Amino acid sequence: MMAGTAVAVLAGLSTSASALPTGLPQDVRPGATAPSEVGRPANVQRPRTPANASQLPGKPVAKVTAKPAPGANEAPAKPKGPLQIVISLDKQQLTLYAGGDPIAHSRVSTGVAGRSTPTGVFSVIQKDRYHRSNLYDDAPMYFMQRITWSGVALHQGIVPNHPASHGCIRLPEAFAQQLWGTTQIGVRVIITHGEAVPVEVSHPRLFAPKPASETVATSVDSLQAARQAWKIAQLGSMEPIAGATATDVVSRTGPAFEVPMPAARPLKPGPVSVFISRKEGKLFVRKGFAPLFDVPVEIDQPDVPLGTHVFTAIARKDDAASLRWTVVSTASSQKTAPVPLPNANAALDRITIPQAAIDRISALAGPGTSLIISDQGISQETGLGTDFIVLTH
């Protein structure tokens, strides 16, 4: 447990509870537009926020016993390190981690047989405090946090001690409100059948941030190489000069034949996400929910499963030249018979990434950077306004 961080165990758990940090700034992704909701009128009258913001329409919020505040006017402590949500379908339990440490637990209610909640790797892609379903008769789903555009989300709802939803993850009212106020767009969500726990890991193939001088030098070299390639491409479309030699062609790249390069597209804010698929034999990179590039990778014993491993950079080390990483490991598929899977380090040992790709990723790496390794390919759920979504069933 993190020193100084309250552990919240809400409604229905045997452990006494203290509140999650509330009042954190709501994250709104700049320029993001969610797909329109079919059947939801444009002029929906949302419930008026009560004078007491902790009370929502319906039954009163369950009282939460909290430790005395350090000071009357002191803001709640903000969780340290990247947040991560892990949900166990077998245990019907959600655990919230900050920097690899558990800071909150809650019982949940997931999908019933025939409408099961998918397992895999997701992230929060939309938040709506007063959401109403466009699939189930405008049913209220307050404090909604969407993880797929096709309709799977975490939200407030009735939470018996068993699965009861149509695929979403229902949360008790008080916990749904506090979790909604704590998370931001992009928080990783991992759903498994069994129990999965982040553990700290170290491996030489995990990305490390480059020193500023090295990053600048690499960027300049890359820019110059790209500019030269652009000039050569433009020269290829020109009419040849009679009697011209190779030297004459090169001289055409001088000031008289300077060809402007297209402006580089600015990178979107947000951490870097890397996905390596054994099925596709490729590495894919996204930043701020937008794709950057993909390259082939070499995988030793490509017919042998790797498992699914989610690595997260939680902080810089004291030397500032490397990162602390955690990993959550699960089976890559629930449909096949269980087979012994390599651990996370063994999976990394089998993967060789091109140095150019390592350099590009390292130049952007920092706390919050993630690396997903899986036997599966990119899900069709991955698209506009999402991080990588990997379905394991």
Sequence and secondary structure as in RCSB ss.txt:
>XXXX:A:sequence
MMAGTAVAVLAGLSTSASALPTGLPQDVRPGATAPSEVGRPANVQRPRTPANASQLPGKPVAKVTAKPAPGANEA
PAKPKGPLQIVISLDKQQLTLYAGGDPIAHSRVSTGVAGRSTPTGVFSVIQKDRYHRSNLYDDAPMYFMQRITWS
GVALHQGIVPNHPASHGCIRLPEAFAQQLWGTTQIGVRVIITHGEAVPVEVSHPRLFAPKPASETVATSVDSLQA
ARQAWKIAQLGSMEPIAGATATDVVSRTGPAFEVPMPAARPLKPGPVSVFISRKEGKLFVRKGFAPLFDVPVEID
QPDVPLGTHVFTAIARKDDAASLRWTVVSTASSQKTAPVPLPNANAALDRITIPQAAIDRISALAGPGTSLIISD
QGISQETGLGTDFIVLTH
>XXXX:A:secstr
  TT   EE TT SS              TT      TT  TT       SSTT  SSS          SSTT  
     S EEEEEETTTTEEEEEETTEEEEEEE B B TTS    EEEE  EEETT B TTTTT B  SEEES TT
S EEEE    SS  BSSSEEE HHHHHHHHHH  TT EEEEESS    EEE  TTS     HHHHHHHHHHHHHH
HHHHHHHHHHTTS   TT  HHHHHHTTSGGG           SS EEEEEETTTTEEEEEETTEEEEEEE EES
STTS   EEEEEEEEE TTSSSEEEEEEEE S SSS       HHHHHHTEE  HHHHHHHHTT  TT EEEEES
S   TT  TT    EE  
